[in-house]
Amino acid sequence: MAEKDITRITVGRQSISLVGLRSLLEEMAESHAGRDEKEIIEYMMNHLGRQNYIPASAREEYGRAFIREFRKFTGQPYTEAPREGLDIKVLGAGCNQCDKLTQLVMEVLSENRLPGSVEHVTDYKEIAGYGLMGVPALVIDGKAYSVGTVPPKSQIEKFIARAVAEAAARTE
């Protein structure tokens, strides 16, 4: 089975997945080196727009994200996109328990109107990089809150409230 070319990037304040970004960047690395930013953006819009939905109202934000990703890929200086909210990762192979934890986290964020991105990490190498000895695992802003179990929704609410408080303390 061929590996899918799906990459998560930040567009505006949203974390989105794009099909074909990595292969397009590989193709463009040499051919577009030194070209004007507008030309690079237009080329990427045309090619990525074939497999991905790019809202007309967000083309400018997508353009900034595309330039950032192009620069990052080619080793040029770039500014990372500002992130708003919590960075939440559910680690696990994609079993029912992992899916349940992901759903509960999204419900808590939605019900409490909290900004944040939720990513279900299924890549074994990436999961191993966290050094945790069980799945599903709940990681918020790089800190493990739960390992090897799906905590009740009330406990997830407490974890998220604690992470929000810790994030607020860091920005003060």
C-alpha positions in Angstrom: 0.0 0.0 0.0 1.5 3.3 -1.0 2.0 6.0 1.6 -0.4 8.9 1.3 1.0 12.4 0.8 -1.0 14.2 3.5 0.6 17.0 5.4 -0.8 19.1 8.3 -0.1 22.9 8.1 -1.4 26.0 9.8 -3.5 28.3 7.7 -4.5 31.4 9.5 -5.5 30.0 12.9 -6.6 26.6 11.7 -4.6 23.4 11.4 -5.6 21.7 8.1 -4.5 18.7 6.1 -3.4 19.0 2.5 -3.1 16.2 -0.1 0.0 16.4 -2.3 1.9 19.2 -0.6 5.1 17.2 0.1 5.4 15.9 -3.5 4.7 19.4 -4.9 7.4 20.9 -2.7 9.9 18.2 -3.9 9.0 19.1 -7.5 9.3 22.8 -6.9 12.4 23.0 -4.8 14.8 23.5 -7.7 12.5 24.8 -10.5 11.1 27.6 -8.4 14.1 28.6 -6.4 14.6 32.4 -6.7 11.2 33.0 -8.2 8.8 35.7 -7.1 6.5 34.9 -4.2 3.4 35.7 -6.2 4.4 33.2 -8.8 5.1 30.5 -6.2 1.8 31.1 -4.5 -0.1 31.0 -7.8 1.6 27.8 -8.9 0.9 26.1 -5.5 -2.7 27.3 -5.5 -3.3 25.9 -9.0 -1.7 22.5 -8.2 -3.0 22.0 -4.7 -6.4 23.3 -5.5 -7.0 20.2 -7.8 -7.0 17.8 -4.8 -7.9 20.2 -1.9 -10.6 22.6 -1.2 -9.2 26.2 -0.9 -12.0 28.6 0.1 -11.9 31.8 -2.0 -12.3 33.9 1.2 -9.1 32.3 2.6 -6.8 32.4 -0.4 -4.6 35.1 1.1 -4.1 33.0 4.3 -3.4 29.9 2.2 -0.9 31.9 0.2 1.0 33.0 3.3 1.0 29.4 4.5 2.2 28.0 1.2 5.1 30.5 1.1 6.0 29.6 4.6 6.0 25.8 3.8 8.0 26.4 0.6 10.7 28.4 2.5 10.8 25.8 5.3 11.2 23.0 2.8 14.0 24.8 0.9 15.9 25.9 4.0 15.1 29.6 3.6 14.3 31.8 6.6 10.6 31.8 7.6 8.3 32.8 10.4 6.2 30.1 12.0 2.5 30.7 12.0 1.1 31.9 15.3 -0.9 29.2 17.1 -4.0 29.9 19.1 -5.3 27.6 21.7 -4.2 24.2 22.9 -2.2 21.7 20.8 -3.8 18.4 21.7 -2.6 15.0 20.4 -4.2 11.6 20.9 -1.6 8.9 20.4 -2.8 5.5 19.2 -3.1 3.2 16.3 -6.6 4.1 15.5 -8.6 1.6 17.6 -12.0 2.3 19.1 -10.5 3.5 22.3 -8.3 6.0 20.5 -11.3 7.2 18.4 -13.4 7.5 21.6 -10.7 9.7 23.3 -10.4 11.9 20.3 -14.2 12.4 20.2 -14.4 13.2 23.9 -11.6 15.8 23.6 -13.3 17.5 20.7 -16.6 17.5 22.6 -15.0 19.2 25.6 -13.3 21.8 23.4 -16.6 22.5 21.6 -18.8 22.6 24.7 -16.4 25.0 26.4 -15.8 27.0 23.3 -12.0 26.6 23.6 -9.7 27.1 20.7 -7.3 24.3 20.0 -6.2 21.7 17.5 -6.8 18.0 18.0 -4.6 15.6 16.0 -4.9 11.8 16.2 -1.3 10.5 15.8 -1.2 7.0 14.4 2.4 6.9 13.2 4.3 4.4 15.4 7.6 6.3 15.1 6.0 9.5 16.1 4.2 7.9 19.0 7.5 6.3 20.2 9.1 9.7 20.2 6.8 10.7 23.1 8.4 7.9 25.3 5.0 6.8 26.7 4.3 3.2 27.4 0.7 2.8 26.5 -2.0 3.9 24.2 -4.3 5.7 23.9 -2.4 8.6 25.3 -3.6 12.2 25.7 -0.9 14.9 25.2 -1.7 18.6 25.6 0.9 21.2 24.7 3.6 18.5 24.9 2.7 17.2 28.3 1.2 13.7 28.9 -2.1 13.8 30.8 -3.3 10.3 30.4 -1.6 7.1 29.2 -3.2 3.7 28.5 -6.8 4.5 29.2 -9.7 6.6 28.1 -10.5 8.9 31.1 -14.1 9.9 31.8 -15.2 13.1 30.1 -15.2 14.9 33.5 -11.5 14.1 33.9 -10.7 15.3 30.4 -12.4 18.6 31.2 -10.1 18.9 34.3 -7.0 18.1 32.2 -8.0 20.7 29.6 -8.8 23.3 32.3 -5.4 22.7 33.9 -3.6 23.0 30.5 -5.5 26.3 29.8 -4.4 27.6 33.2 -0.8 26.6 32.6 -0.8 28.2 29.1 -2.2 31.4 30.6 0.5 31.4 33.3 3.2 31.1 30.6 2.0 34.1 28.7 1.8 36.4 31.8 
